[in-house]
Amino acid sequence: MKLLSDQLKVKRGLAGLGLFTNKIIAREEYILEYTGEVITEEEANRRGGKYLFTLNEKYVIDGKGRSNIARYINHSCKPNCYAELSHDEKQVFFRAEREIDSDEELTCDYGEVYFEDIIKPIGCRCSECSR
């Protein structure tokens, strides 16, 4: 599987820093992997943070490191990509929900729990809600 990490750049978006593509990305194309330290759910609850990605009931990826550029994919109520868990539940990849234009910000739906706990109290700043 070819990933597009070298075709992406971090720059300012509607909700702070965001991740943008330098090329058109085809629908269903793999974009990049969410990387970081794999920790237990218990350790994730102890640490807290905004860059925790649940793999399963036992393990979480702590993606707080700056080398994990997938952490810059912002939430959107109408996303252009989605997260896909590998078959062995050890990796997370982002894929294009639809064709994504060059220089478009990559966005995904962070899910109901994250939205209710983190986004809703401060207000959603995605392009759909900022209109």
C-alpha positions, 0 to 999 in steps of 0.5 A: 500500500502506497501512502501519501505522506510526502504529498501532505503539508501542515498549515493553518486551517479553520480550526487551527493547524490542519493537514492539506494535500498537494495533489488530488486524492482519489476516492478510497485511496489510502492517505496516511497512517496514524502513528504513535506509541501503543499503550493500554487503555488504562495508561491512556486514561491516566495520561489523557490528551487529545491525540489518543486513537482507540484500537480496541478495548485494550489498546490505544495509539498515543499520537501526540508526537509531532512526527505523527502528521495525521494528528493534524487532520481536523474534525468535520461534520462533513468529512472528506476522509475516514479512519480504517483499522487494520485487520490485526487492530494494530494500525490505523489508516486514513482513506479518502471518503470522496475525491479530495482536491489539491490544497484541500484540508483533510478532515474526518469525523472524530466520533460522538464521544470526542465530539460531545466531550471535547468539541461541543463545549467550545463549539465546532469550527469545521467548514460545515458549522462555520458557514 
